[in-house]
Amino acid sequence: MTAAGPAAHGARPSSIAELKAVAQPPEVRGRRNAEHWTASLYLRTLSPYLTWVLLKTSISANGVTGLMILTGWATAASLLIPGIGGAALALVLGQLQMLVDCCDGEVARWRGTSSPAGMFLDNVGHYTTETLIAIALGVRAAGYPFEAPQDYLWTNLGTLLALIIVLNKALNDMVRVARASAGLPKLADTEAAYAPTHGVVARLRKAAKFVPFHRLYHSVELTILIFVFSIVGLFIGTPLADRILLSVLVPLALLAAIGHFVAIMSSKRVRG
């Protein structure tokens, strides 16, 4: 079932201001978890102009999400280009993916075609992209050509990082499934609903805001880090720089996943 929107019959916006009023309502811009910092910083300023162009075509909102998915996969694939060139291309494509990610929802809200299918495809895009980026980082760290068995340490570490990232992301979905199975309402998108109630955990979570390493595993942050370390690689060698980055990311990702689990269990998210 789709939502009926103000432009559900195919009318096009008469101005960018009108488009923004419909496609970027306060309840979208003010969401606690759904807006990445790049969206708040500049992408939501640019996205209406791309959405304006997309609305002149017959592409559906789900079709735009498909473009987001392909852009994400291209981001990971570009990391297979050795050296700083591949990292720079991934950096650009990672930003482009987030821009297109803003646009699919805007197209859906303008046309009144928001649906569970779109939300599902959006999750597919983010899950697969971040997984593939981690695996590609492992391949970069191994270098070319592979020398068995020592280089497989790095490809295995990249795969392990991908697995931890997926598990960490899946924890939020597990919460939604658990609440739905228990007949509980959808969790309010507020700080109070997500905040740990246990004093020690609450203090640790507050401290993590000053060193937000748990936010390093989004495609944007990963591509930024890989690009920065590719610059370092110009001086110490690309494989070595990528190996240092991967060796740091894996234990931090594990710590972030454990912290996420503890924060969920000590909050109202899984309580009746």
MARTI-20719 format. One record per residue (C-alpha): residue number from 1; residue in three letters; y, x, z. Coordinates in pm, whole numbers. Last residue first. Example, Ala and Ser with C-alpha at 12.3 -4.5 7.8 and 13.67 -1.06 7.14 Angstrom:
BEGIN
<atom pos="2" code="Ser" py="-106" px="1367" pz="714"/>
<atom pos="1" code="Ala" py="-450" px="1230" pz="780"/>
This chain:
BEGIN
<atom pos="272" code="Gly" py="-361" px="737" pz="2716"/>
<atom pos="271" code="Arg" py="-348" px="1113" pz="2711"/>
<atom pos="270" code="Val" py="-404" px="1342" pz="2414"/>
<atom pos="269" code="Arg" py="-40" px="1400" pz="2320"/>
<atom pos="268" code="Lys" py="96" px="1367" pz="2675"/>
<atom pos="267" code="Ser" py="91" px="1744" pz="2720"/>
<atom pos="266" code="Ser" py="-137" px="1995" pz="2893"/>
<atom pos="265" code="Met" py="-418" px="1968" pz="2640"/>
<atom pos="264" code="Ile" py="-178" px="2006" pz="2349"/>
<atom pos="263" code="Ala" py="-5" px="2311" pz="2499"/>
<atom pos="262" code="Val" py="-342" px="2475" pz="2569"/>
<atom pos="261" code="Phe" py="-452" px="2425" pz="2209"/>
<atom pos="260" code="His" py="-122" px="2558" pz="2072"/>
<atom pos="259" code="Gly" py="-142" px="2861" pz="2300"/>
<atom pos="258" code="Ile" py="-494" px="2938" pz="2176"/>
<atom pos="257" code="Ala" py="-381" px="2902" pz="1815"/>
<atom pos="256" code="Ala" py="-73" px="3120" pz="1872"/>
<atom pos="255" code="Leu" py="-283" px="3390" pz="2042"/>
<atom pos="254" code="Leu" py="-525" px="3390" pz="1749"/>
<atom pos="253" code="Ala" py="-236" px="3414" pz="1505"/>
<atom pos="252" code="Leu" py="-88" px="3702" pz="1704"/>
<atom pos="251" code="Pro" py="-425" px="3880" pz="1695"/>
<atom pos="250" code="Val" py="-448" px="3840" pz="1314"/>
<atom pos="249" code="Leu" py="-82" px="3904" pz="1229"/>
<atom pos="248" code="Val" py="-60" px="4256" pz="1371"/>
<atom pos="247" code="Ser" py="-357" px="4400" pz="1180"/>
<atom pos="246" code="Leu" py="-242" px="4218" pz="866"/>
<atom pos="245" code="Leu" py="106" px="4374" pz="884"/>
<atom pos="244" code="Ile" py="-32" px="4724" pz="946"/>
<atom pos="243" code="Arg" py="-279" px="4684" pz="663"/>
<atom pos="242" code="Asp" py="-6" px="4566" pz="425"/>
<atom pos="241" code="Ala" py="203" px="4873" pz="507"/>
<atom pos="240" code="Leu" py="-98" px="5103" pz="458"/>
<atom pos="239" code="Pro" py="-190" px="4942" pz="125"/>
<atom pos="238" code="Thr" py="168" px="4971" pz="-2"/>
<atom pos="237" code="Gly" py="232" px="5337" pz="77"/>
<atom pos="236" code="Ile" py="447" px="5487" pz="351"/>
<atom pos="235" code="Phe" py="792" px="5485" pz="188"/>
<atom pos="234" code="Leu" py="771" px="5212" pz="-77"/>
<atom pos="233" code="Gly" py="534" px="5033" pz="160"/>
<atom pos="232" code="Val" py="823" px="4961" pz="396"/>
<atom pos="231" code="Ile" py="970" px="4756" pz="112"/>
<atom pos="230" code="Ser" py="631" px="4584" pz="74"/>
<atom pos="229" code="Phe" py="648" px="4521" pz="449"/>
<atom pos="228" code="Val" py="965" px="4317" pz="404"/>
<atom pos="227" code="Phe" py="809" px="4125" pz="113"/>
<atom pos="226" code="Ile" py="494" px="4048" pz="313"/>
<atom pos="225" code="Leu" py="706" px="3927" pz="604"/>
<atom pos="224" code="Ile" py="915" px="3698" pz="384"/>
<atom pos="223" code="Thr" py="601" px="3565" pz="213"/>
<atom pos="222" code="Leu" py="441" px="3487" pz="549"/>
<atom pos="221" code="Glu" py="757" px="3321" pz="685"/>
<atom pos="220" code="Val" py="783" px="3090" pz="384"/>
<atom pos="219" code="Ser" py="409" px="3011" pz="369"/>
<atom pos="218" code="His" py="406" px="2907" pz="735"/>
<atom pos="217" code="Tyr" py="218" px="3143" pz="962"/>
<atom pos="216" code="Leu" py="502" px="3318" pz="1141"/>
<atom pos="215" code="Arg" py="602" px="3018" pz="1354"/>
<atom pos="214" code="His" py="377" px="3111" pz="1646"/>
<atom pos="213" code="Phe" py="568" px="3440" pz="1667"/>
<atom pos="212" code="Pro" py="864" px="3246" pz="1808"/>
<atom pos="211" code="Val" py="994" px="3513" pz="2048"/>
<atom pos="210" code="Phe" py="1278" px="3329" pz="2228"/>
<atom pos="209" code="Lys" py="1105" px="2992" pz="2177"/>
<atom pos="208" code="Ala" py="790" px="3144" pz="2325"/>
<atom pos="207" code="Ala" py="962" px="3162" pz="2665"/>
<atom pos="206" code="Lys" py="995" px="2781" pz="2669"/>
<atom pos="205" code="Arg" py="627" px="2748" pz="2589"/>
<atom pos="204" code="Leu" py="539" px="2990" pz="2870"/>
<atom pos="203" code="Arg" py="753" px="2789" pz="3113"/>
<atom pos="202" code="Ala" py="592" px="2461" pz="3008"/>
<atom pos="201" code="Val" py="247" px="2614" pz="3039"/>
<atom pos="200" code="Val" py="319" px="2726" pz="3395"/>
<atom pos="199" code="Gly" py="470" px="2391" pz="3498"/>
<atom pos="198" code="His" py="202" px="2163" pz="3351"/>
<atom pos="197" code="Thr" py="361" px="1867" pz="3172"/>
<atom pos="196" code="Pro" py="360" px="2031" pz="2832"/>
<atom pos="195" code="Ala" py="631" px="1899" pz="2595"/>
<atom pos="194" code="Tyr" py="515" px="1713" pz="2285"/>
<atom pos="193" code="Ala" py="616" px="1358" pz="2376"/>
<atom pos="192" code="Ala" py="934" px="1476" pz="2547"/>
<atom pos="191" code="Glu" py="1047" px="1672" pz="2241"/>
<atom pos="190" code="Thr" py="1036" px="1361" pz="2025"/>
<atom pos="189" code="Asp" py="843" px="1247" pz="1718"/>
<atom pos="188" code="Ala" py="679" px="956" pz="1902"/>
<atom pos="187" code="Leu" py="300" px="972" pz="1883"/>
<atom pos="186" code="Lys" py="142" px="697" pz="1677"/>
<atom pos="185" code="Pro" py="-2" px="426" pz="1899"/>
<atom pos="184" code="Leu" py="-331" px="464" pz="2088"/>
<atom pos="183" code="Gly" py="-649" px="290" pz="1973"/>
<atom pos="182" code="Ala" py="-872" px="573" pz="2098"/>
<atom pos="181" code="Ser" py="-979" px="660" pz="1744"/>
<atom pos="180" code="Ala" py="-611" px="666" pz="1636"/>
<atom pos="179" code="Arg" py="-520" px="898" pz="1924"/>
<atom pos="178" code="Ala" py="-810" px="1134" pz="1848"/>
<atom pos="177" code="Val" py="-733" px="1137" pz="1475"/>
<atom pos="176" code="Arg" py="-365" px="1216" pz="1537"/>
<atom pos="175" code="Val" py="-453" px="1493" pz="1784"/>
<atom pos="174" code="Met" py="-710" px="1639" pz="1545"/>
<atom pos="173" code="Asp" py="-442" px="1648" pz="1274"/>
<atom pos="172" code="Asn" py="-221" px="1858" pz="1501"/>
<atom pos="171" code="Leu" py="-513" px="2090" pz="1577"/>
<atom pos="170" code="Ala" py="-579" px="2126" pz="1204"/>
<atom pos="169" code="Lys" py="-277" px="2353" pz="1160"/>
<atom pos="168" code="Asn" py="-418" px="2600" pz="1413"/>
<atom pos="167" code="Leu" py="-765" px="2580" pz="1257"/>
<atom pos="166" code="Val" py="-623" px="2646" pz="910"/>
<atom pos="165" code="Ile" py="-420" px="2945" pz="1032"/>
<atom pos="164" code="Ile" py="-721" px="3085" pz="1219"/>
<atom pos="163" code="Leu" py="-938" px="3057" pz="907"/>
<atom pos="162" code="Ala" py="-678" px="3224" pz="685"/>
<atom pos="161" code="Leu" py="-642" px="3511" pz="933"/>
<atom pos="160" code="Leu" py="-1021" px="3554" pz="930"/>
<atom pos="159" code="Thr" py="-1016" px="3562" pz="548"/>
<atom pos="158" code="Gly" py="-748" px="3831" pz="554"/>
<atom pos="157" code="Leu" py="-949" px="4025" pz="813"/>
<atom pos="156" code="Asn" py="-1256" px="3998" pz="589"/>
<atom pos="155" code="Thr" py="-1059" px="4130" pz="292"/>
<atom pos="154" code="Trp" py="-937" px="4414" pz="511"/>
<atom pos="153" code="Leu" py="-1279" px="4516" pz="647"/>
<atom pos="152" code="Tyr" py="-1413" px="4477" pz="294"/>
<atom pos="151" code="Asp" py="-1225" px="4793" pz="204"/>
<atom pos="150" code="Gln" py="-1467" px="5005" pz="406"/>
<atom pos="149" code="Pro" py="-1789" px="4881" pz="241"/>
<atom pos="148" code="Ala" py="-1735" px="4920" pz="-45"/>
<atom pos="147" code="Glu" py="-1436" px="5066" pz="-226"/>
<atom pos="146" code="Phe" py="-1222" px="4800" pz="-385"/>
<atom pos="145" code="Pro" py="-1008" px="4898" pz="-684"/>
<atom pos="144" code="Tyr" py="-734" px="4833" pz="-592"/>
<atom pos="143" code="Gly" py="-604" px="4796" pz="-240"/>
<atom pos="142" code="Ala" py="-779" px="4648" pz="65"/>
<atom pos="141" code="Ala" py="-445" px="4544" pz="215"/>
<atom pos="140" code="Arg" py="-353" px="4356" pz="-103"/>
<atom pos="139" code="Val" py="-687" px="4170" pz="-91"/>
<atom pos="138" code="Gly" py="-630" px="4079" pz="273"/>
<atom pos="137" code="Leu" py="-279" px="3957" pz="188"/>
<atom pos="136" code="Ala" py="-435" px="3740" pz="-84"/>
<atom pos="135" code="Ile" py="-662" px="3578" pz="177"/>
<atom pos="134" code="Ala" py="-362" px="3502" pz="398"/>
<atom pos="133" code="Ile" py="-166" px="3361" pz="103"/>
<atom pos="132" code="Leu" py="-467" px="3148" pz="3"/>
<atom pos="131" code="Thr" py="-488" px="2983" pz="343"/>
<atom pos="130" code="Glu" py="-113" px="2918" pz="355"/>
<atom pos="129" code="Thr" py="-123" px="2759" pz="12"/>
<atom pos="128" code="Thr" py="-437" px="2554" pz="72"/>
<atom pos="127" code="Tyr" py="-317" px="2391" pz="394"/>
<atom pos="126" code="His" py="36" px="2333" pz="269"/>
<atom pos="125" code="Gly" py="-61" px="2170" pz="-60"/>
<atom pos="124" code="Val" py="-348" px="1967" pz="84"/>
<atom pos="123" code="Asn" py="-111" px="1836" pz="351"/>
<atom pos="122" code="Asp" py="131" px="1715" pz="83"/>
<atom pos="121" code="Leu" py="-158" px="1557" pz="-107"/>
<atom pos="120" code="Phe" py="-254" px="1354" pz="200"/>
<atom pos="119" code="Met" py="105" px="1243" pz="258"/>
<atom pos="118" code="Gly" py="130" px="1132" pz="-104"/>
<atom pos="117" code="Ala" py="-198" px="944" pz="-83"/>
<atom pos="116" code="Pro" py="-82" px="772" pz="236"/>
<atom pos="115" code="Ser" py="199" px="615" pz="32"/>
<atom pos="114" code="Ser" py="574" px="632" pz="-34"/>
<atom pos="113" code="Thr" py="652" px="457" pz="-364"/>
<atom pos="112" code="Gly" py="990" px="300" pz="-293"/>
<atom pos="111" code="Arg" py="1150" px="464" pz="-596"/>
<atom pos="110" code="Trp" py="1422" px="638" pz="-395"/>
<atom pos="109" code="Arg" py="1193" px="712" pz="-101"/>
<atom pos="108" code="Ala" py="916" px="851" pz="-322"/>
<atom pos="107" code="Val" py="1155" px="1071" pz="-524"/>
<atom pos="106" code="Glu" py="1305" px="1205" pz="-202"/>
<atom pos="105" code="Gly" py="959" px="1270" pz="-58"/>
<atom pos="104" code="Asp" py="860" px="1470" pz="-365"/>
<atom pos="103" code="Cys" py="1192" px="1655" pz="-367"/>
<atom pos="102" code="Cys" py="1171" px="1832" pz="-32"/>
<atom pos="101" code="Asp" py="833" px="1982" pz="-125"/>
<atom pos="100" code="Val" py="986" px="2094" pz="-455"/>
<atom pos="99" code="Leu" py="1236" px="2301" pz="-255"/>
<atom pos="98" code="Met" py="962" px="2431" pz="-26"/>
<atom pos="97" code="Gln" py="759" px="2546" pz="-325"/>
<atom pos="96" code="Leu" py="1065" px="2713" pz="-473"/>
<atom pos="95" code="Gln" py="1117" px="2914" pz="-153"/>
<atom pos="94" code="Gly" py="757" px="3037" pz="-168"/>
<atom pos="93" code="Leu" py="797" px="3106" pz="-539"/>
<atom pos="92" code="Val" py="1088" px="3342" pz="-471"/>
<atom pos="91" code="Leu" py="909" px="3535" pz="-195"/>
<atom pos="90" code="Ala" py="586" px="3543" pz="-397"/>
<atom pos="89" code="Leu" py="773" px="3702" pz="-689"/>
<atom pos="88" code="Ala" py="916" px="3965" pz="-453"/>
<atom pos="87" code="Ala" py="571" px="4039" pz="-308"/>
<atom pos="86" code="Gly" py="420" px="4076" pz="-654"/>
<atom pos="85" code="Gly" py="692" px="4318" pz="-761"/>
<atom pos="84" code="Ile" py="684" px="4513" pz="-434"/>
<atom pos="83" code="Gly" py="345" px="4659" pz="-500"/>
<atom pos="82" code="Pro" py="31" px="4521" pz="-660"/>
<atom pos="81" code="Ile" py="22" px="4181" pz="-833"/>
<atom pos="80" code="Leu" py="-236" px="3991" pz="-627"/>
<atom pos="79" code="Leu" py="54" px="3855" pz="-425"/>
<atom pos="78" code="Ser" py="147" px="3648" pz="-731"/>
<atom pos="77" code="Ala" py="-169" px="3443" pz="-680"/>
<atom pos="76" code="Ala" py="-52" px="3325" pz="-337"/>
<atom pos="75" code="Thr" py="281" px="3200" pz="-470"/>
<atom pos="74" code="Ala" py="110" px="3053" pz="-777"/>
<atom pos="73" code="Trp" py="-105" px="2846" pz="-542"/>
<atom pos="72" code="Gly" py="207" px="2720" pz="-370"/>
<atom pos="71" code="Thr" py="373" px="2635" pz="-700"/>
<atom pos="70" code="Leu" py="60" px="2444" pz="-804"/>
<atom pos="69" code="Ile" py="72" px="2242" pz="-481"/>
<atom pos="68" code="Met" py="441" px="2166" pz="-519"/>
<atom pos="67" code="Leu" py="384" px="2055" pz="-880"/>
<atom pos="66" code="Gly" py="116" px="1818" pz="-752"/>
<atom pos="65" code="Thr" py="364" px="1688" pz="-497"/>
<atom pos="64" code="Val" py="595" px="1611" pz="-788"/>
<atom pos="63" code="Gly" py="310" px="1418" pz="-952"/>
<atom pos="62" code="Asn" py="261" px="1229" pz="-627"/>
<atom pos="61" code="Ala" py="626" px="1126" pz="-644"/>
<atom pos="60" code="Ser" py="568" px="1009" pz="-999"/>
<atom pos="59" code="Ile" py="687" px="1182" pz="-1314"/>
<atom pos="58" code="Ser" py="850" px="944" pz="-1562"/>
<atom pos="57" code="Thr" py="1160" px="1159" pz="-1605"/>
<atom pos="56" code="Lys" py="1525" px="1097" pz="-1516"/>
<atom pos="55" code="Leu" py="1423" px="1079" pz="-1150"/>
<atom pos="54" code="Leu" py="1313" px="1443" pz="-1174"/>
<atom pos="53" code="Val" py="1664" px="1553" pz="-1271"/>
<atom pos="52" code="Trp" py="1826" px="1376" pz="-974"/>
<atom pos="51" code="Thr" py="1551" px="1516" pz="-750"/>
<atom pos="50" code="Leu" py="1654" px="1866" pz="-858"/>
<atom pos="49" code="Tyr" py="2014" px="1791" pz="-764"/>
<atom pos="48" code="Pro" py="1908" px="1614" pz="-443"/>
<atom pos="47" code="Ser" py="1708" px="1926" pz="-340"/>
<atom pos="46" code="Leu" py="1997" px="2172" pz="-319"/>
<atom pos="45" code="Thr" py="2157" px="2065" pz="9"/>
<atom pos="44" code="Arg" py="1820" px="1979" pz="159"/>
<atom pos="43" code="Leu" py="1714" px="2335" pz="71"/>
<atom pos="42" code="Tyr" py="2002" px="2504" pz="255"/>
<atom pos="41" code="Leu" py="1962" px="2560" pz="628"/>
<atom pos="40" code="Ser" py="1788" px="2239" pz="732"/>
<atom pos="39" code="Ala" py="1530" px="2275" pz="459"/>
<atom pos="38" code="Thr" py="1491" px="2647" pz="528"/>
<atom pos="37" code="Trp" py="1431" px="2564" pz="895"/>
<atom pos="36" code="His" py="1132" px="2347" pz="805"/>
<atom pos="35" code="Glu" py="1178" px="1975" pz="860"/>
<atom pos="34" code="Ala" py="869" px="1771" pz="953"/>
<atom pos="33" code="Asn" py="834" px="1859" pz="1320"/>
<atom pos="32" code="Arg" py="1132" px="1714" pz="1507"/>
<atom pos="31" code="Arg" py="1251" px="1467" pz="1245"/>
<atom pos="30" code="Gly" py="1629" px="1438" pz="1229"/>
<atom pos="29" code="Arg" py="1673" px="1479" pz="854"/>
<atom pos="28" code="Val" py="1419" px="1206" pz="784"/>
<atom pos="27" code="Glu" py="1544" px="952" pz="1042"/>
<atom pos="26" code="Pro" py="1899" px="1031" pz="932"/>
<atom pos="25" code="Pro" py="1829" px="913" pz="575"/>
<atom pos="24" code="Gln" py="1775" px="1174" pz="301"/>
<atom pos="23" code="Ala" py="1644" px="981" pz="-1"/>
<atom pos="22" code="Val" py="1859" px="669" pz="32"/>
<atom pos="21" code="Ala" py="2195" px="812" pz="140"/>
<atom pos="20" code="Lys" py="2124" px="1133" pz="-53"/>
<atom pos="19" code="Leu" py="2081" px="943" pz="-380"/>
<atom pos="18" code="Glu" py="2403" px="749" pz="-326"/>
<atom pos="17" code="Ala" py="2593" px="1073" pz="-258"/>
<atom pos="16" code="Ile" py="2436" px="1238" pz="-565"/>
<atom pos="15" code="Ser" py="2577" px="956" pz="-776"/>
<atom pos="14" code="Ser" py="2476" px="650" pz="-977"/>
<atom pos="13" code="Pro" py="2116" px="668" pz="-866"/>
<atom pos="12" code="Arg" py="1857" px="556" pz="-1118"/>
<atom pos="11" code="Ala" py="1704" px="209" pz="-1123"/>
<atom pos="10" code="Gly" py="1325" px="203" pz="-1152"/>
<atom pos="9" code="His" py="1230" px="-125" pz="-989"/>
<atom pos="8" code="Ala" py="1164" px="29" pz="-649"/>
<atom pos="7" code="Ala" py="1524" px="150" pz="-619"/>
<atom pos="6" code="Pro" py="1602" px="12" pz="-274"/>
<atom pos="5" code="Gly" py="1250" px="85" pz="-153"/>
<atom pos="4" code="Ala" py="938" px="-125" pz="-108"/>
<atom pos="3" code="Ala" py="677" px="82" pz="74"/>
<atom pos="2" code="Thr" py="344" px="133" pz="-91"/>
<atom pos="1" code="Met" py="0" px="0" pz="0"/>
